Amino acid sequence: MDKTLSTLGLAYRARKAVLGEEVLNRIGKVKLMFIASDISEKSRERFEKKCHYYDIVHIDRFDSESLSDALGRNNVKVIGILDEGFKEALLKESE
């Protein structure tokens, strides 16, 4: 598994990540967003607009299967990272 995905799983287990619609509910606290590469165009546009408006960096290099496997969940399309430390680690790893 990719090191970025491992760290993403760790952030989720540490309760420093939110999934799906919860990302939009807590958008003011989101530091980094992962958007699945295979998400629908309508949903992609919706989340990317939020990222642009709130000046949130987003990464879309993983598909929903990879994101789901990393978190041990099903059908994960969007993940919001709430912690600055995890944000920095994930950005460094995803370069």
N, C-alpha and C positions, 0 to 999 in steps of 0.2 A: 504494500500500500504506500502511496505517496506520503511524504512527511507532512505536507500541508493537510492532507485528509486526516492523518493521525492527530495532529494538533487541533483540528476542527472537532474531532470526536472528544478530545480532552476538554475543550471549551464547553461543549454541550453537557458533558457529565459534571462539569463544575458549575453548571447553571449560568453560564456567561454567554449563552446563545439562545435565540428564539427562532421559531420556525413558522413558515407560511404567513397567514394573515396576522399573526401576533407581531410580526415584523412591522406591519403598518400601524398597529395599535401602540407600539413603543418606539416609533420612528425617531423621536427626539433623542433617544438614548443609544441608538444604533451607531456604531463606529465604522463598521465594515459590513458589506453585504455580499453574499455568495448567491448568484442566480444561476440555476441549472441551464446548461447550453441547449437543452431540448424543451425548454418551457414554451408555452404558446406565445405567439407574437403579441397578442393583446396583453397578456400578463407581463411579458418582458417590458413592453412600453410603459405599463403602469408602474412597475418597480423602478425602472431606469429614470422615469420622470421624478420620482421621489428622491432617488439618489442625487440627481442633478439639483433639485430644489434645496435639499438639506446638506448638500456638499459632502456626500458619503461616497467613498471609493467602493466600487463593486467589481467582483471577479466572476467571470462566466466561462471558465475553461473546463469545468467538470460537468458531466451529465447528471441527471437525477439519480441514476442507479449508483454512481460513485458516491454522491452525497448521502444517499440513503444508507449505503453499506458502512460509511464512515461513522454514522450516528446510531446504527442499529435500528433504524426506523424504516417505514415503508413510504414511498412516494414523496420524498423531500424535494421540493423545487426551489425554495428560498430559505436562506439562513441569515440571520442578523447577529453580528457579534457585538456584545454590549460592553466589553472590557477593553481598555486602551492597551494593556499589556499583550493580550491575545491578538489584538489588531496588528500591533507592531511585529509580533512573531510570525503571524500568518502572511503579512506582506513581505517580510524578509524571505520566508520559505518559498513563496510563490514567484519570486523573481526569476 
